[in-house]
Amino acid sequence: MTRKSKGGGPKTDNGKAISSRNLITHGLTAKRWINDDEQDLFNATVEALAKDFDPRTSIEKILISKLAECSVRVGAALDLLDKNIPLEKIMLRGGWKSETSAMRYLQSWNDQNWTAV
């Protein structure tokens, strides 16, 4: 029996819309941004970092993008922490498996006083 014969995924527009949001279910580890504000912040961060570092090679451009992505995602996690969202939920959204590693990562980032733009 093939996978498709077991169901084959959503058929209706509503089902497809719900399924498409699976990527954002994990929030901070998603493959796309949760909202336009996060996308705009990411774009602005890439632009600012590119201006600061003037990347010339492909790898430098990739590293700028990854740094911007990390900055936006950790910033979102810090915002959740500031809103008193339970650490367990932040860990789930951020993909951290232990409280120690989540707090160490967030504290380390916060100590740097980094800003996106």
C-alpha positions in Angstrom: 0.0 0.0 0.0 1.5 3.4 -1.0 1.5 6.4 1.2 -0.9 8.2 -1.1 -3.5 5.4 -0.7 -3.4 6.0 3.0 -4.7 9.5 2.7 -2.4 11.6 0.4 -2.7 14.8 2.4 -5.3 17.5 2.5 -7.8 17.9 -0.3 -9.8 21.0 0.5 -8.5 24.6 0.3 -9.0 24.9 4.1 -7.1 21.7 4.8 -4.3 22.8 2.5 -4.1 26.2 4.3 -4.0 24.4 7.7 -1.3 22.0 6.4 0.8 24.9 5.0 1.0 26.3 8.5 2.8 23.2 9.8 6.0 25.0 8.9 5.3 27.7 11.4 4.0 25.3 14.1 7.5 25.3 15.6 7.7 29.1 15.4 11.4 30.0 16.0 12.7 27.0 14.0 10.2 27.5 11.2 11.4 27.7 7.5 9.4 30.9 7.0 8.6 33.9 9.2 5.5 33.9 11.3 4.4 37.3 10.2 5.4 40.2 7.9 7.0 42.1 10.8 9.5 39.3 11.4 10.2 39.1 7.6 10.7 42.9 7.5 13.0 42.7 10.6 15.0 39.9 8.9 15.3 41.8 5.7 16.4 45.0 7.5 18.9 43.0 9.6 20.4 41.4 6.5 20.7 44.8 4.9 22.4 46.3 8.0 24.8 43.4 8.4 25.7 43.5 4.7 26.4 47.2 5.0 28.6 46.6 8.1 30.5 43.6 6.7 30.4 44.1 2.9 30.2 40.3 2.1 31.9 39.5 -1.2 31.8 35.7 -1.4 28.8 33.3 -1.4 29.8 31.9 2.0 30.0 35.4 3.4 26.5 36.2 2.1 25.2 32.9 3.6 26.8 33.7 7.0 25.2 37.2 7.0 21.8 35.6 6.3 22.3 33.0 9.0 23.4 35.6 11.5 20.3 37.7 10.7 18.1 34.7 11.0 19.6 33.8 14.4 19.3 37.4 15.6 15.6 37.6 14.7 14.7 34.2 16.1 16.6 34.8 19.4 15.0 38.3 19.6 11.6 36.7 19.3 12.5 34.3 22.1 13.7 37.1 24.3 10.4 39.0 23.5 8.5 35.9 24.7 10.6 35.7 27.8 9.9 39.4 28.5 6.1 38.7 28.1 6.4 36.0 30.8 5.7 33.2 28.4 6.6 30.0 30.2 10.1 28.8 29.4 8.7 25.4 28.3 6.7 27.1 25.5 9.8 29.1 24.4 11.8 25.9 24.4 9.3 24.2 22.2 9.1 27.1 19.8 12.9 27.5 19.7 13.7 23.9 19.5 15.8 23.7 22.7 15.7 20.4 24.6 16.9 21.5 28.0 16.2 24.6 30.1 19.9 25.0 30.8 20.8 25.3 27.1 17.9 27.6 26.3 18.7 29.9 29.2 22.4 29.9 28.5 21.8 30.7 24.8 19.3 33.5 25.6 21.3 34.9 28.4 24.5 34.9 26.3 22.7 36.7 23.5 21.1 39.2 25.8 24.5 39.9 27.5 25.9 41.0 24.1 23.2 43.7 23.9 22.9 43.0 20.2 20.3 44.8 18.2 18.9 43.8 14.8 19.3 47.2 13.1 
